[in-house]
């Protein structure tokens, strides 16, 4: 483990802080790429995502400080030193980001943007877990399994790697799920369910000093993740009954055209694409001369 990756005098950058920056960069790249495939302007999506990151960091830090308030009362300046202790709350980040999307994401669509960013969050989470491993965050319990990692003279569960593998698996589930979604927001709710469920399970392998039980064998984080997973599952069940079909992406439209499918929907075509009927409208005769010519041609038709 190497908690402090860069140290210049009193200034230091933790391994988790550096990999958190790399996670943001990875998420922005994937978001920009997927936005083009969804028919969304990449610059608009990235601009909104930057504000979401800021709101997410503020929400994550505030939630962490509130939960661990006694540790910050005597040293309030530590609240701003995120790069040193890396104290962030994941669901605080989700809540802060959702507030930003609610306020500024109406041009893209709240559910549509949430579905777009969900796979990017999963990929970024996987990158951040590398920093957590180097920084000694989320340490696991002792184990004699062959894949245990050394820590303080013993071997422990590599819970950071468990979380990394789970996040990568979520990414590969969520990314193609956008093409089959029944309503906007379904992919994001699926991410919340999967993340809450995997955290609920992996918490059992965390060191009890890191995550002490508060209700039987369950930790406070497990109860929170169980609540989030159950809420996401309930919302998905509710939305599926009154689902408004999600707007298809350009990639889906391209696949349909390539396979020879003929669209039969009465919905208007995407902006920038018009049918031949719309491009060449029927025009009524504009002058009396044109009307007379039309009548004369009609009278020339032989009658039998």
Sine and cosine of phi, psi and omega as CSV:
sin_phi,cos_phi,sin_psi,cos_psi,sin_omega,cos_omega
0.00,0.00,0.54,-0.84,0.00,-1.00
-0.61,-0.79,0.99,0.17,-0.10,-0.99
-0.87,0.50,-0.65,0.76,-0.02,-1.00
-0.97,-0.23,0.92,-0.38,-0.08,-1.00
-1.00,0.02,-0.60,0.80,-0.03,-1.00
-0.74,-0.67,0.76,-0.66,0.04,-1.00
-0.70,-0.71,0.86,-0.51,0.05,-1.00
-0.79,-0.61,0.99,-0.13,-0.07,-1.00
0.90,0.44,-0.80,-0.60,0.04,-1.00
-0.99,0.15,-0.22,0.98,-0.04,-1.00
-1.00,0.05,0.75,-0.66,0.02,-1.00
-0.59,-0.81,0.52,-0.86,0.02,-1.00
-0.86,-0.51,0.82,-0.57,-0.01,-1.00
-0.97,0.23,0.37,-0.93,0.07,-1.00
-0.87,0.49,-0.63,0.78,0.01,-1.00
-0.91,0.42,-0.64,0.77,0.02,-1.00
-0.89,0.46,-0.67,0.74,0.01,-1.00
-0.91,0.41,-0.71,0.71,-0.02,-1.00
-0.95,0.31,-0.38,0.92,0.12,-0.99
-0.92,0.39,-0.64,0.77,0.08,-1.00
-0.90,0.44,-0.66,0.75,0.05,-1.00
-0.90,0.44,-0.56,0.83,0.04,-1.00
-0.91,0.42,-0.67,0.75,0.06,-1.00
-0.88,0.47,-0.69,0.73,0.00,-1.00
-0.89,0.46,-0.68,0.73,0.03,-1.00
-0.88,0.47,-0.71,0.71,0.00,-1.00
-0.89,0.46,-0.66,0.75,0.01,-1.00
-0.91,0.41,-0.63,0.78,0.02,-1.00
-0.89,0.45,-0.74,0.67,-0.01,-1.00
-0.91,0.42,-0.61,0.79,0.03,-1.00
-0.89,0.45,-0.71,0.71,0.00,-1.00
-0.89,0.46,-0.68,0.74,-0.01,-1.00
-0.91,0.41,-0.71,0.71,-0.05,-1.00
-0.95,0.30,-0.46,0.89,0.02,-1.00
-0.88,0.47,-0.66,0.75,0.01,-1.00
-0.88,0.47,-0.64,0.77,0.00,-1.00
-0.94,0.35,-0.41,0.91,0.03,-1.00
-1.00,0.04,-0.04,1.00,-0.05,-1.00
0.98,0.19,0.34,0.94,0.02,-1.00
-0.97,-0.24,0.66,-0.76,0.02,-1.00
-0.89,0.46,0.83,-0.55,-0.10,-1.00
-0.88,0.48,-0.66,0.75,-0.03,-1.00
-0.89,0.46,-0.64,0.76,0.01,-1.00
-0.91,0.41,-0.65,0.76,0.01,-1.00
-0.91,0.41,-0.68,0.74,-0.01,-1.00
-0.93,0.37,-0.65,0.76,0.03,-1.00
-0.86,0.52,-0.72,0.70,0.02,-1.00
-0.91,0.42,-0.63,0.78,0.00,-1.00
-0.89,0.45,-0.58,0.82,0.03,-1.00
-0.89,0.45,-0.67,0.74,0.07,-1.00
-0.92,0.39,-0.58,0.82,0.05,-1.00
-0.89,0.45,-0.65,0.76,0.03,-1.00
-0.88,0.47,-0.70,0.71,0.02,-1.00
-0.88,0.47,-0.74,0.67,0.03,-1.00
-0.89,0.46,-0.59,0.80,0.02,-1.00
-0.92,0.40,-0.67,0.74,0.02,-1.00
-0.90,0.44,-0.69,0.72,0.01,-1.00
-0.88,0.47,-0.73,0.69,0.01,-1.00
-0.90,0.44,-0.65,0.76,-0.01,-1.00
-0.91,0.42,-0.66,0.75,-0.02,-1.00
-0.94,0.33,-0.67,0.74,0.00,-1.00
-0.88,0.47,-0.68,0.73,0.00,-1.00
-0.90,0.43,-0.66,0.75,0.02,-1.00
-0.90,0.44,-0.69,0.73,-0.02,-1.00
-0.91,0.42,-0.66,0.75,0.00,-1.00
-0.90,0.44,-0.63,0.77,0.01,-1.00
-0.94,0.34,-0.56,0.83,-0.04,-1.00
-0.92,-0.40,0.64,0.77,-0.12,-0.99
-0.83,0.55,-0.65,0.76,0.00,-1.00
-0.85,0.52,-0.46,0.89,-0.01,-1.00
-0.97,0.25,-0.25,0.97,-0.09,-1.00
-0.90,-0.43,-0.14,0.99,-0.05,-1.00
-0.90,0.43,-0.70,0.71,-0.05,-1.00
-0.97,0.25,-0.43,0.91,0.00,-1.00
-0.78,-0.63,0.96,0.27,-0.09,-1.00
-0.90,0.43,-0.41,0.91,0.02,-1.00
-0.91,0.41,-0.35,0.94,0.03,-1.00
-0.91,0.42,-0.33,0.94,0.01,-1.00
-0.86,0.50,-0.56,0.83,-0.04,-1.00
-1.00,0.05,-0.21,0.98,-0.10,-1.00
-1.00,0.00,0.89,0.45,-0.04,-1.00
-0.91,0.41,-0.56,0.83,-0.09,-1.00
-0.93,0.37,-0.21,0.98,-0.04,-1.00
-1.00,-0.09,-0.80,0.60,-0.06,-1.00
-0.99,-0.15,-0.29,0.96,0.04,-1.00
0.90,0.43,0.39,0.92,-0.03,-1.00
-0.97,0.26,0.97,-0.24,-0.02,-1.00
-0.66,-0.75,0.56,-0.83,0.06,-1.00
-0.97,-0.24,0.81,-0.58,-0.07,-1.00
-0.89,0.46,-0.74,0.68,-0.03,-1.00
-0.96,0.30,-0.42,0.91,0.16,-0.99
-0.90,0.44,-0.63,0.78,0.06,-1.00
-0.91,0.41,-0.67,0.75,0.03,-1.00
-0.88,0.48,-0.70,0.72,-0.02,-1.00
-0.91,0.41,-0.71,0.71,0.03,-1.00
-0.88,0.47,-0.66,0.75,0.03,-1.00
-0.91,0.41,-0.64,0.77,0.01,-1.00
-0.91,0.42,-0.59,0.81,0.04,-1.00
-0.89,0.45,-0.67,0.74,0.02,-1.00
-0.90,0.43,-0.69,0.72,0.01,-1.00
-0.89,0.45,-0.63,0.78,0.01,-1.00
-0.90,0.44,-0.59,0.81,-0.04,-1.00
-0.99,0.13,-0.58,0.81,-0.13,-0.99
-0.82,-0.57,0.12,0.99,-0.09,-1.00
-0.95,-0.31,0.31,0.95,-0.06,-1.00
-0.94,0.34,-0.46,0.89,-0.01,-1.00
-0.91,0.41,-0.55,0.84,0.04,-1.00
-1.00,0.01,-0.59,0.80,-0.09,-1.00
0.93,-0.37,0.82,-0.57,-0.10,-1.00
-0.89,0.45,-0.78,0.63,0.00,-1.00
-0.91,0.42,-0.62,0.79,-0.01,-1.00
-0.91,0.41,-0.67,0.74,0.01,-1.00
-0.93,0.36,-0.62,0.79,0.03,-1.00
-0.88,0.47,-0.66,0.75,0.06,-1.00
-0.90,0.43,-0.59,0.81,-0.02,-1.00
-0.93,0.37,-0.63,0.78,-0.12,-0.99
-1.00,0.04,-0.28,0.96,-0.07,-1.00
-0.85,0.52,-0.76,0.65,0.04,-1.00
-0.88,0.47,-0.57,0.82,0.02,-1.00
-0.91,0.42,-0.60,0.80,0.05,-1.00
-0.90,0.44,-0.69,0.73,0.01,-1.00
-0.88,0.48,-0.69,0.72,0.01,-1.00
-0.91,0.42,-0.68,0.73,0.03,-1.00
-0.90,0.44,-0.59,0.80,0.03,-1.00
-0.89,0.46,-0.63,0.77,0.03,-1.00
-0.88,0.47,-0.68,0.73,0.03,-1.00
-0.90,0.43,-0.66,0.75,-0.01,-1.00
-0.89,0.45,-0.50,0.86,-0.01,-1.00
-0.92,0.38,-0.40,0.91,0.11,-0.99
-0.90,0.43,-0.69,0.73,0.07,-1.00
-0.90,0.44,-0.60,0.80,0.03,-1.00
-0.90,0.44,-0.62,0.79,0.04,-1.00
-0.90,0.43,-0.70,0.71,0.00,-1.00
-0.93,0.38,-0.53,0.85,-0.05,-1.00
-1.00,0.04,-0.14,0.99,-0.02,-1.00
0.98,0.21,0.46,0.89,0.06,-1.00
-1.00,-0.02,0.47,-0.88,0.01,-1.00
0.84,0.55,0.68,0.73,-0.02,-1.00
-0.91,0.41,0.57,-0.82,-0.04,-1.00
-1.00,-0.04,0.07,-1.00,0.04,-1.00
-0.98,0.19,0.24,-0.97,0.04,-1.00
-0.90,0.44,0.56,-0.83,0.00,-1.00
-0.47,-0.88,0.43,-0.90,0.12,-0.99
-0.95,-0.32,0.25,0.97,0.05,-1.00
-0.93,0.36,0.50,-0.87,-0.09,-1.00
-0.91,0.42,-0.34,0.94,-0.02,-1.00
-0.99,-0.13,0.23,0.97,0.06,-1.00
-0.90,0.44,0.51,-0.86,-0.01,-1.00
-0.95,-0.31,0.60,-0.80,-0.05,-1.00
-0.94,0.34,0.65,-0.76,0.07,-1.00
-0.37,-0.93,0.87,-0.49,0.06,-1.00
0.79,0.61,0.73,0.69,0.09,-1.00
0.98,0.19,0.12,0.99,0.03,-1.00
-0.68,-0.73,-0.03,-1.00,0.03,-1.00
-0.89,-0.46,0.67,-0.74,-0.06,-1.00
-0.78,-0.62,0.29,-0.96,0.08,-1.00
-0.89,0.46,0.75,-0.66,0.09,-1.00
-0.99,0.17,0.94,0.33,-0.10,-1.00
-0.88,0.47,-0.48,0.88,0.06,-1.00
-0.90,0.44,-0.61,0.79,0.04,-1.00
-0.94,0.34,-0.59,0.81,0.07,-1.00
-0.86,0.51,-0.71,0.70,0.01,-1.00
-0.91,0.40,-0.60,0.80,0.03,-1.00
-0.89,0.46,-0.74,0.67,-0.01,-1.00
-0.89,0.46,-0.67,0.75,0.02,-1.00
-0.89,0.46,-0.64,0.77,-0.01,-1.00
-0.92,0.38,-0.64,0.77,0.04,-1.00
-0.90,0.44,-0.68,0.73,0.04,-1.00
-0.88,0.48,-0.65,0.76,0.04,-1.00
-0.88,0.48,-0.64,0.77,0.00,-1.00
-0.86,0.51,-0.72,0.70,-0.04,-1.00
-0.96,0.28,-0.28,0.96,0.13,-0.99
-0.99,0.11,-0.68,0.74,-0.12,-0.99
-0.97,0.26,-0.61,0.79,-0.12,-0.99
-0.88,0.48,-0.76,0.64,0.04,-1.00
-0.96,0.27,-0.27,0.96,-0.04,-1.00
-0.92,0.40,-0.37,0.93,0.00,-1.00
-0.89,0.46,-0.53,0.85,-0.04,-1.00
-0.96,0.29,-0.37,0.93,-0.03,-1.00
-0.94,-0.34,0.16,0.99,-0.08,-1.00
-0.91,0.41,0.59,-0.81,-0.01,-1.00
-1.00,0.00,-0.33,0.94,-0.01,-1.00
-0.37,-0.93,0.38,-0.93,0.00,-1.00
-0.95,0.32,0.73,-0.68,-0.06,-1.00
0.97,-0.23,-0.19,0.98,-0.06,-1.00
-0.91,0.41,-0.65,0.76,-0.03,-1.00
-0.91,0.41,-0.67,0.74,0.00,-1.00
-0.91,0.41,-0.66,0.75,0.04,-1.00
-0.91,0.42,-0.59,0.81,0.07,-1.00
-0.89,0.46,-0.65,0.76,0.04,-1.00
-0.88,0.47,-0.71,0.70,0.01,-1.00
-0.87,0.49,-0.66,0.76,0.02,-1.00
-0.91,0.42,-0.75,0.66,-0.04,-1.00
-0.90,0.44,-0.67,0.74,-0.01,-1.00
-0.91,0.41,-0.70,0.71,0.01,-1.00
-0.88,0.48,-0.65,0.76,-0.01,-1.00
-0.92,0.38,-0.72,0.70,-0.02,-1.00
-0.91,0.41,-0.63,0.78,0.05,-1.00
-0.91,0.42,-0.61,0.79,0.04,-1.00
-0.86,0.52,-0.68,0.74,-0.03,-1.00
-0.97,0.26,-0.73,0.68,-0.10,-0.99
-0.93,0.36,-0.41,0.91,0.05,-1.00
-0.85,0.52,-0.44,0.90,0.02,-1.00
-0.91,0.42,-0.36,0.93,-0.02,-1.00
-0.99,-0.13,-0.01,1.00,0.01,-1.00
-0.98,0.21,0.48,-0.88,0.07,-1.00
-0.88,0.48,0.68,-0.73,-0.04,-1.00
-0.91,0.41,-0.38,0.93,0.07,-1.00
-0.96,0.29,-0.49,0.87,0.05,-1.00
-0.98,0.18,-0.68,0.73,-0.05,-1.00
-0.73,-0.68,0.99,0.13,-0.01,-1.00
-0.95,0.31,0.61,-0.79,0.05,-1.00
-0.91,0.42,0.58,-0.81,0.03,-1.00
-0.84,-0.54,-0.32,0.95,0.01,-1.00
-0.59,-0.81,1.00,-0.09,-0.09,-1.00
0.91,0.42,-0.77,-0.64,0.03,-1.00
-1.00,0.05,0.01,1.00,-0.13,-0.99
-1.00,-0.10,0.63,-0.77,0.06,-1.00
-1.00,-0.03,0.20,-0.98,0.05,-1.00
-0.89,0.46,-0.62,0.79,0.02,-1.00
-0.91,0.41,-0.60,0.80,0.02,-1.00
-0.91,0.42,-0.66,0.75,0.01,-1.00
-0.91,0.41,-0.61,0.79,0.05,-1.00
-0.91,0.42,-0.70,0.71,0.00,-1.00
-0.92,0.39,-0.59,0.81,0.07,-1.00
-0.90,0.44,-0.64,0.77,0.03,-1.00
-0.90,0.43,-0.70,0.72,0.00,-1.00
-0.91,0.43,-0.70,0.72,0.00,-1.00
-0.89,0.46,-0.69,0.73,0.01,-1.00
-0.91,0.41,-0.65,0.76,0.02,-1.00
-0.90,0.44,-0.67,0.74,0.02,-1.00
-0.90,0.44,-0.66,0.75,0.01,-1.00
-0.91,0.42,-0.65,0.76,0.02,-1.00
-0.91,0.42,-0.67,0.74,0.02,-1.00
-0.91,0.42,-0.62,0.78,0.04,-1.00
-0.90,0.43,-0.66,0.75,0.02,-1.00
-0.91,0.42,-0.63,0.77,0.00,-1.00
-0.94,0.35,-0.70,0.72,-0.03,-1.00
-0.92,0.38,-0.52,0.85,-0.03,-1.00
-0.91,0.41,-0.40,0.92,0.01,-1.00
-0.98,0.19,-0.49,0.87,-0.02,-1.00
-0.82,-0.57,0.69,0.72,-0.13,-0.99
-0.97,0.24,0.71,-0.71,0.19,-0.98
-0.99,-0.17,0.87,-0.49,-0.10,-1.00
-0.78,0.62,0.66,-0.75,0.02,-1.00
-0.96,0.29,0.47,-0.88,0.02,-1.00
-0.93,0.37,0.82,-0.58,-0.03,-1.00
-0.92,0.39,0.53,-0.85,0.02,-1.00
-0.99,0.16,0.27,-0.96,0.05,-1.00
-0.91,0.42,-0.52,0.85,0.03,-1.00
-0.90,0.44,-0.64,0.76,0.04,-1.00
-0.91,0.42,-0.67,0.74,0.02,-1.00
-0.89,0.46,-0.64,0.77,0.01,-1.00
-0.91,0.42,-0.63,0.78,0.02,-1.00
-0.91,0.40,-0.60,0.80,0.01,-1.00
-0.92,0.39,-0.65,0.76,0.00,-1.00
-0.92,0.40,-0.60,0.80,-0.04,-1.00
-0.93,0.37,-0.51,0.86,-0.04,-1.00
-1.00,0.03,-0.03,1.00,0.06,-1.00
1.00,0.04,0.20,0.98,0.01,-1.00
-0.94,0.33,0.54,-0.84,0.02,-1.00
-0.93,-0.36,0.82,-0.57,-0.01,-1.00
-0.96,0.28,0.72,-0.69,0.01,-1.00
-0.87,-0.48,0.11,0.99,-0.04,-1.00
-0.95,0.32,0.55,-0.84,0.07,-1.00
-1.00,0.05,0.01,1.00,-0.02,-1.00
-0.93,0.36,0.53,-0.85,0.01,-1.00
-0.91,0.42,0.52,-0.86,-0.01,-1.00
-0.93,0.37,0.37,-0.93,0.03,-1.00
-0.85,0.52,0.44,-0.90,0.02,-1.00
-0.85,0.53,0.72,-0.69,0.00,-1.00
0.99,-0.15,-0.21,0.98,0.01,-1.00
-0.84,-0.54,0.80,-0.61,0.01,-1.00
-0.76,-0.65,0.55,-0.84,0.04,-1.00
-0.96,0.27,0.26,-0.97,0.01,-1.00
-0.88,0.47,-0.57,0.82,-0.02,-1.00
-0.91,0.42,-0.57,0.82,-0.01,-1.00
-0.98,0.20,-0.50,0.87,-0.02,-1.00
-0.97,0.26,-0.48,0.88,-0.05,-1.00
-0.85,-0.53,0.99,0.16,-0.04,-1.00
-0.96,0.30,0.44,-0.90,0.10,-1.00
-0.93,0.36,0.66,-0.75,-0.07,-1.00
-0.86,-0.51,0.80,-0.60,0.04,-1.00
-0.97,0.26,0.47,-0.88,0.06,-1.00
-0.84,0.54,0.75,-0.66,-0.08,-1.00
-1.00,-0.09,-0.25,0.97,-0.04,-1.00
-0.76,-0.65,0.30,-0.95,0.04,-1.00
-0.92,0.38,-0.53,0.85,0.02,-1.00
-0.89,0.45,-0.68,0.74,0.00,-1.00
-0.90,0.43,-0.62,0.78,0.02,-1.00
-0.90,0.43,-0.65,0.76,0.01,-1.00
-0.91,0.42,-0.67,0.75,0.02,-1.00
-0.88,0.48,-0.65,0.76,0.00,-1.00
-0.89,0.45,-0.65,0.76,0.00,-1.00
-0.93,0.37,-0.61,0.79,-0.03,-1.00
-0.92,0.39,-0.63,0.78,0.04,-1.00
-0.91,0.42,-0.56,0.83,0.01,-1.00
-0.93,0.38,-0.58,0.81,-0.02,-1.00
-0.96,0.27,-0.33,0.94,0.00,-1.00
-0.97,0.23,-0.16,0.99,-0.05,-1.00
-0.95,0.31,0.81,-0.59,-0.03,-1.00
-0.89,0.46,0.59,-0.81,0.01,-1.00
-0.94,-0.35,0.77,-0.64,0.02,-1.00
-0.90,-0.44,0.00,0.00,0.00,0.00
